[in-house]
Amino acid sequence: RESWASDSSDSVISSGSDSDGSLYKVILLGEHGVGKTSLARIFGGVEDGAEAEEAGEGAGGARLPGRSGTGRGGRPGVRVWGDGALTNTVFPPGNTYDRSIVVDGEEASLVVFDIWEQDDSQWLQNHCMKMGDAYIIVYSVTDKVSFEKASELRIQLRRARQTEDIPIILVGNKSDLVRSREVSVDEGRACAVVFDCKFIETSAALHHNVKDLFEGIVRQIRLRKDSKED
Ligand code: GDP
């Protein structure tokens, strides 16, 4: 079971801003159906473990593991992940998830936006490309087209933010669906090298690497912030 806390002794962290007062905006990009909402909901602690796509990998394939103490029975508006050290508020209902997590002993506040597909308006998509402090570009390892789309999104993002060095993580989701894989780990990794971004494979269905993904985003944001301050 994943715990987000690197130090579970500070068990309750208030939702709000980072220690330096910032709230980092993280935008999820990617083709329809790749798992953006599933990843965002796990981050937000609202994943209810309902319906993942059938893994077809035999017993235990894509079944979701325990609910890790989220929801049900918890205090309203405050959800503690796993062994603690993290709370969240979900605002507004739906596509935006605000949460503080402890990474390397320090608290960071993220707002994760799952709004890329909210409507087809060019305005919203342009806005997404401009507003993020960091980006998670998701494809499904079972869908080559979504992988190609991820590259397009990376190019679009580069164009929109030419002079900036923004943290981006390329995510190959649905790694549990072994038998329907169309994109290898090596292809994903190679793509990330070309596009000069980080890479991770996740399974939202198994909650695998999801914590690492969001911690990775925080580390990437901090790295850039620190190098600016030097
Ligand atoms: P979105 O359109 O990118 O937001 O994708 P969703 O999060 O709505 O996911 C689309 C479908 O894929 C849903 O049926 C999810 O349950 C399923 N899904 C998402 N992530 C995974 C995963 O890691 N493994 C499996 N097996 N199914 C997944």
Boltz pocket constraint, residues with backbone or C-beta under 6 A from the ligand:
constraints:
  - pocket:
      binder: B
      contacts: [[A, 30], [A, 31], [A, 32], [A, 33], [A, 34], [A, 35], [A, 36], [A, 37], [A, 38], [A, 39], [A, 51], [A, 52], [A, 53], [A, 54], [A, 55], [A, 62], [A, 173], [A, 174], [A, 175], [A, 176], [A, 177], [A, 202], [A, 203], [A, 204], [A, 205], [A, 206]]
      max_distance: 6.0
